[in-house]
Amino acid sequence: DIGPQSRLRLLVGPEGGLSKDEIQMTLSQPDFTGVRLGPRILRTETAALTAISILQATFGDM
């Protein structure tokens, strides 16, 4: 479960998406949970800010 005291790592892929090898590498990590931000393709810098904004709106300052 993700909560305010959780330690998180944020992986934002390139606008063209991750390669199959990159996807396999991340999924092989025992503590990795994939999350999508929706069907839209966001610019890399926009995706990072959006993800952080969602986390802060949900949990407050972390």
Residue frames as a rotation matrix with the C-alpha (Angstrom) as fourth column:
ASP 1
0.572 0.820 0.000 0.00
0.820 -0.572 0.000 0.00
0.000 0.000 -1.000 0.00
ILE 2
-0.439 -0.655 0.616 1.10
0.625 -0.714 -0.314 3.53
0.645 0.248 0.723 -0.73
GLY 3
0.624 0.623 -0.472 0.71
0.773 -0.401 0.492 6.07
0.117 -0.672 -0.732 2.03
PRO 4
0.940 -0.184 0.287 2.09
-0.179 -0.983 -0.042 9.37
0.290 -0.011 -0.957 3.26
GLN 5
0.494 -0.792 0.359 5.11
-0.623 -0.034 0.781 7.71
-0.607 -0.610 -0.510 4.88
SER 6
0.786 -0.156 0.598 5.91
0.417 0.848 -0.327 5.48
-0.456 0.507 0.732 1.90
ARG 7
-0.237 -0.862 -0.448 9.19
-0.262 -0.388 0.884 5.72
-0.936 0.327 -0.133 0.07
LEU 8
0.743 0.582 0.329 8.49
0.213 0.261 -0.942 6.03
-0.634 0.770 0.070 -3.63
ARG 9
-0.617 -0.783 -0.080 10.44
0.131 -0.202 0.971 5.98
-0.776 0.588 0.227 -6.83
LEU 10
0.507 0.794 -0.335 8.89
-0.166 -0.291 -0.942 7.53
-0.846 0.534 -0.016 -9.89
LEU 11
-0.599 -0.619 0.508 9.71
0.397 0.321 0.860 6.14
-0.695 0.717 0.053 -13.32
VAL 12
0.484 0.673 -0.560 8.58
-0.247 -0.509 -0.825 8.30
-0.840 0.537 -0.080 -16.21
GLY 13
-0.006 -0.456 0.890 9.21
0.718 0.617 0.321 6.85
-0.696 0.641 0.323 -19.61
PRO 14
-0.897 -0.348 -0.273 9.88
0.047 -0.690 0.723 8.65
-0.440 0.635 0.635 -22.87
GLU 15
-0.235 0.861 -0.450 7.00
-0.753 -0.454 -0.476 9.98
-0.614 0.227 0.756 -24.95
GLY 16
-0.169 0.111 -0.979 7.39
-0.858 0.473 0.201 7.02
0.486 0.874 0.016 -27.31
GLY 17
0.853 0.512 0.095 6.97
-0.478 0.697 0.534 4.54
0.207 -0.502 0.840 -24.46
LEU 18
0.111 -0.797 0.593 9.33
-0.757 0.319 0.570 2.09
-0.644 -0.513 -0.568 -22.80
SER 19
-0.295 -0.281 -0.913 10.97
-0.821 0.564 0.092 -0.70
0.489 0.776 -0.397 -24.78
LYS 20
0.665 0.533 -0.523 10.00
-0.259 0.822 0.508 -4.32
0.700 -0.202 0.684 -24.11
ASP 21
-0.084 -0.794 -0.602 13.34
0.569 0.457 -0.683 -4.83
0.818 -0.400 0.414 -22.33
GLU 22
-0.800 -0.188 0.570 12.76
-0.255 -0.753 -0.607 -1.78
0.543 -0.631 0.554 -20.12
ILE 23
0.195 0.944 0.264 9.27
-0.829 0.014 0.560 -2.99
0.525 -0.328 0.785 -19.23
GLN 24
0.597 -0.026 -0.802 10.58
0.184 0.977 0.105 -6.46
0.781 -0.210 0.588 -18.34
MET 25
-0.490 -0.863 -0.125 13.37
0.395 -0.092 -0.914 -4.94
0.777 -0.497 0.386 -16.25
THR 26
-0.621 0.297 0.726 10.96
-0.656 -0.704 -0.273 -2.82
0.430 -0.646 0.631 -14.21
LEU 27
0.464 0.883 -0.074 8.42
-0.715 0.423 0.557 -5.61
0.523 -0.206 0.827 -13.77
SER 28
0.271 -0.439 -0.857 11.16
0.319 0.880 -0.351 -7.92
0.908 -0.179 0.379 -12.50
GLN 29
-0.725 -0.480 0.493 11.75
-0.254 -0.479 -0.840 -5.60
0.640 -0.735 0.225 -9.51
PRO 30
-0.611 0.494 -0.618 9.95
0.701 0.701 -0.133 -7.07
0.367 -0.514 -0.775 -6.47
ASP 31
-0.349 0.476 -0.807 8.64
0.660 -0.486 -0.572 -3.74
-0.665 -0.732 -0.145 -5.19
PHE 32
-0.978 -0.015 -0.206 7.65
-0.134 -0.714 0.687 -2.18
-0.158 0.700 0.697 -8.52
THR 33
-0.148 0.974 0.171 4.01
0.639 0.226 -0.736 -1.32
-0.755 0.000 -0.656 -9.13
GLY 34
-0.862 -0.131 0.491 3.05
0.494 -0.438 0.751 0.00
0.116 0.890 0.442 -12.53
VAL 35
-0.039 0.841 -0.540 0.56
0.545 -0.435 -0.717 2.86
-0.837 -0.323 -0.442 -12.63
ARG 36
-0.492 -0.044 0.869 -0.85
0.833 -0.315 0.456 4.64
0.254 0.948 0.191 -15.64
LEU 37
-0.793 0.167 -0.586 -2.00
0.139 -0.887 -0.441 8.25
-0.593 -0.431 0.680 -15.71
GLY 38
0.266 0.946 -0.183 -4.71
-0.162 -0.143 -0.976 7.58
-0.950 0.290 0.115 -18.30
PRO 39
0.541 0.044 0.840 -4.97
0.680 0.565 -0.467 7.13
-0.495 0.824 0.275 -22.06
ARG 40
0.989 -0.142 -0.037 -3.28
-0.139 -0.831 -0.538 10.41
0.045 0.538 -0.842 -22.98
ILE 41
0.305 -0.952 0.003 0.36
0.916 0.292 -0.276 10.56
0.262 0.087 0.961 -23.98
LEU 42
0.969 0.013 -0.247 1.98
0.125 -0.888 0.443 13.31
-0.214 -0.460 -0.862 -21.93
ARG 43
0.445 -0.885 0.138 5.29
-0.320 -0.301 -0.898 15.02
0.836 0.356 -0.418 -22.49
THR 44
-0.030 -0.540 -0.841 7.93
0.603 0.662 -0.446 13.59
0.798 -0.520 0.305 -20.18
GLU 45
-0.920 -0.371 0.124 8.20
0.145 -0.618 -0.773 16.71
0.363 -0.693 0.622 -18.02
THR 46
-0.284 0.902 0.324 4.39
-0.807 -0.408 0.427 17.01
0.517 -0.141 0.844 -17.85
ALA 47
0.368 0.412 -0.834 3.99
-0.017 0.899 0.437 13.36
0.930 -0.147 0.338 -16.82
ALA 48
-0.486 -0.629 -0.607 6.41
0.629 0.230 -0.743 13.77
0.607 -0.742 0.284 -13.90
LEU 49
-0.928 0.164 0.335 4.66
-0.311 -0.838 -0.449 16.91
0.208 -0.520 0.828 -12.62
THR 50
0.002 0.989 -0.151 1.25
-0.711 0.108 0.695 15.29
0.703 0.106 0.703 -13.04
ALA 51
0.175 0.015 -0.984 2.26
0.353 0.933 0.077 12.18
0.919 -0.361 0.158 -11.08
ILE 52
-0.787 -0.514 -0.341 3.75
0.509 -0.230 -0.829 14.23
0.348 -0.826 0.443 -8.25
SER 53
-0.717 0.591 0.369 0.67
-0.612 -0.788 0.072 16.47
0.333 -0.174 0.927 -8.17
ILE 54
0.244 0.815 -0.526 -1.62
-0.358 0.580 0.732 13.43
0.901 0.009 0.433 -7.89
LEU 55
-0.134 -0.378 -0.916 0.47
0.679 0.638 -0.362 12.04
0.721 -0.671 0.172 -5.01
GLN 56
-0.965 -0.262 -0.008 0.46
0.193 -0.688 -0.700 15.36
0.178 -0.677 0.714 -3.18
ALA 57
-0.401 0.892 0.207 -3.28
-0.737 -0.449 0.505 15.86
0.544 0.050 0.838 -3.71
THR 58
0.345 0.533 -0.773 -3.92
-0.054 0.833 0.551 12.36
0.937 -0.149 0.316 -2.35
PHE 59
0.338 -0.324 -0.884 -1.46
0.822 0.558 0.110 12.25
0.458 -0.764 0.455 0.56
GLY 60
0.983 -0.091 -0.158 -0.43
-0.003 -0.875 0.484 15.86
-0.182 -0.476 -0.861 1.20
ASP 61
0.406 -0.908 -0.108 3.21
-0.837 -0.321 -0.443 16.81
0.368 0.271 -0.890 1.34
MET 62
0.947 -0.083 -0.309 5.28
0.132 0.981 0.144 13.68
0.291 -0.177 0.940 1.50
